[in-house]
Amino acid sequence: MMSMPKPLKYFVAYLRTHLDALIGLIVVGLFLLAAMFAQAIAPFDPETPTDVFRSAPSVTHWFGTDSSGLDVFSRVVYASRIDLFIGVVGTALSMAVGVPLGLLVGYYRGWPSELVMRVSDLLQAFPPFVLAMALVAIVGPQLQNVIFVIAFLTPPVFLRLVRSEVLAFRERTVIEAARCVGNRDYRLLRYYFAPNVIESALVQASVSAGWAIMLTAGLSFVGAGIPVTTPEWGSMVGIGAQMMMTGEWWASFFPGLAIAACVLSFAAVGEAVRILVNPERRP
């Protein structure tokens, strides 16, 4: 019988002793399954009104219906496609830009590195939500544009994180020894620096994915993100907020609960990933 690989073995052992990480992994997995099989799970079309308006949760409509007669449960399920796709793809693009830049800026000295850092400071000087609203207003409230905005705002986080790791590792004896045996800068960055910064980058990616989902929901809530007709958690909360004034809480409660559960679960998974990729932290 084939034995389990050691990293996976330690990861399973960690999940057994850390209930929060296990729950987070399960919840993220459930959202991913909902996103992949939304058409089979949702009982109603998310954009076609039913003949029941403002209905409370029932056997037919598990999460009730909103003021337009749309089934809230179906829209929550379909919205996982939009929000997870934006969060994962936007974060992946941010890593693809921020991690290499962080490696280069941390390793090389001179005015190009300083210029990159000053541009990063400029981007981080503005409140992220306000800057995101301004960018979406310029490029338009479409799915691909929201991903572009996230990919534009988040790289400085990865850049600074990776740069700090490189600066701490750059002067170590092992790097001097690697230079002495003839390793060029490219090999040093690829085989020495990159493996030592990937841990922090992966953990940050999990947190950033949750932040991207919150940003998407916030933009959609104020009408500056995904169009209202498209099922998206933030816009659903915005629509349901008007119903809460009359005590009809379900239209905004369930999508809001989905946002909270998804963001918290990504944060819990990030700590579990730290254990998986860092041998020194394994039990």
N, C-alpha and C positions, 0 to 999 in steps of 0.2 A: 504493500500500500504506500502510495507516494506521500511523503511528509509535507506539512505546511511550511512555506518559506518563512525564515526567521522574522523578517520585518512584519509580515502579515500575522505571524504568531504573536509577536509583542503587541501589535495593534488590537487583536482580538482580546488579549489579556487586559489591555488598558480599558477597552469598552466594558468588560465585565466588572471592573472596579469603579468606573466613572459613569454613573447613570445619566448625567447631563449630556455627555458626548454620545452615548448610545441613543438617547431620545432624539438628539439633534440630527444624528445620521439617519434615523428612521423617518423623521419628519421631512427632511430634505429628499429622501428616497421616495416618499409618498407624493410629494409635490412633483418630482420628476416623472413618476408614473402617471399622475394626473395630466401632466403636460403632454406626454406621449400618447396616452389613450383617452384624451378628452372626449373624442367623438363617441366612444363606446360607453364612457362613464356618465356623461351629461344626459339627462332624460329629455331635455328640450333644446331647441335651437337658441343660442345665446343672443341672437339679434332679431328674433321673431317674437313679437308680443303674444302672450296667451290671452285667453278670454277672462282671466281673473286679475284684478288690479288691487294693489296694496293688501295682498293676502298674507296673513301671518303664517309662520312655519306650520306645515301640516304633512300628512302622509303623502300627498301628491306633490306638494312643493316643499321640500325639506327645509329650505332656508327662506321660504316665502317668496313673494313677488314684489317688485318695486312699483313706482307710480305709473310706469309705462306698461305694466303687465309682463315684464321680463322675469324669467325664473332666475332667482338670485343664485341658487346652487349651481346651475349650469354655467352662469357667467363667472362665478368664482373658479370653477374648474377650468374653463377655457382661458381665463385671465392668467392662470399659472403659465401657460405657453408664452404669453407676451412678457410677463414680468421676469420669469426665469431666463428667457432668451436674451432679454436686454441686459440683465444682471451678469450673466455668464459671458456673453459675447463682448459686452462693453469692458468688463474686467480683463478678459483675455487680451483684447487690443491694448488696454492700458499697460498690462505687463509686457507685451511685445515691444512697447515703446520705452517704458520706464526702466525696466531691468537692464537692457543693453546700455542705455544712456547712463544709468547709475554706475555700471561697471567701468565705462570709459571715463566718466567724470571723476570717479574715485581713484582710478589708477593713474591717469595722466594729470599733470599740473600745467598751468598756463592760462592764457586769456580765453581760449575756447571753452574750457571747463568753467571758468568764472562767468562767462556769458550765459552758458546753459543754466547755471545756478541762479543768476539774476532773473532770467525769464521765468524760471520756476517760482522764485519769490514773487514775481509780478502776478502770476496766475493764482497763487495762494493768498495774495493780499486781499482779494475780493471775496465776499461771502459766497460759498459755492452755489447755494440755491438761487441767489440773485443773478449771478453770472450765468447759471444754467438757463434761467428764464430769458435773459437777454439773448443768449445764443439761439435758443429754440425760437424766439420771436423773429430772429434774422433768417434762419434756415427753414423754418416751418415746423408745425407740430406733427411730424410723421415718425414712425417707428425707427427707421434708419437714421433719422436726424437725432433722435434721443440717444441712440447708441453712439453716434458721432460726438455728441456733447459729453457723454460719460468718458469716452476714450480720450477726449481733449482735456478734461478736468482732472482725471485721476492719476495720470503718469507721474506728476511731481511727488506723489506719496511714495510710489515705488522707487523713484529716482533717489530721493533722500534716504530712504531705508537702505537700499543697496549700497549707496555711496558710503554711508556710515559703517557698514559691514566691511567694505573694501578698505577704507581708511584704517580700520582696526587690524585688518589682516595683512596689509601691504608691507609692513616693516618686520614681519616675523622672520625667524631664521630660515624656515622652510622655503620662503620665497627667495631669499638670498641664495640658498643652496640650489634652488631650481634655476636661477639665473646663471650660476657658476657652471652648471653642466650644459649650458647652451640653449636653454628654452627661450624662445622668443616671446614677445608680448602676447601674441595671439594664443599661444599654447598656455601661457600663464593664466590668461583671462578665462580660457575655456576649461582647463583641467584643474586649476587650483582655486581661482576666485569664484567662478560660477557655482561649483558644487557647495561651497561654503556659504553662499548667500541665498540659495534657492529655498532653504528652510523658511527664512523670514519672509521671502516673497510669496511663498505658497500660503502661509498663515495669513498674511495681509490680503491675499487674493480672496480668501474666504470672507474676511470682514468687509472687503471692498464690494464683493458681490451683494452682500446684504445692504450696504450703503447705496449701491446703485439701484436696488429695488425700492428703497425708501425715497430716493431722489426722483425716480420715475413716478412713483405714487404721488409724491408731493406736487410735481409738475402737472400731472393729470388732474389732481384735486382742484387746482386753481384754473384748469382749462388750458394749460400751456404745454401739455405733453401729448399723450395718445388721444386721438379723436374720441369724443364721448360715445359714439356708436360702437366702438370696438370694446370688447370686454377687457377691462383693466381694473385692478384693485383700487387704485387711487381715485379714478373717475367714479367708480361705484360708491366709494365713501362719500364723495362730493354730492352725488345724486341722492344718496340715502340720508344725508345730513338734513335736507329739507323736510324729509318725512319724520325725522326725530322730533320736530317741533310739535307734532300731533301724537307722539307716543309710539310711532311705528319704527322701532329701533332696528329691526332685523336687516333692512336693506343696506345699512352702513356697518353694522356690528360684525357680520360674518366676513366681508372683505377686509375690514380692519383687523380682525383676528388672524386672517390669512397672512397679512403683511407682518404682524408682530411675530407669528409663529415661524415664518420663513426667515426673517432677519435674525432672530435669536438662535435658530437652528444652524444657520451658516456660521455664526460666531462660535457655537459649541463645536462644530465640525473643525473649525480652524485650530483649536487647541489639540484635537485628536490628530490632525495632520502633523502638527509640530512633533508629536511623539513618534509618528510613523517615519518621518524623514530625518530625525535626529537620534542616532544610536545612543548618545550620552544621556538622554532623558528616558530611555526605555527601562522598565523594571528589570 
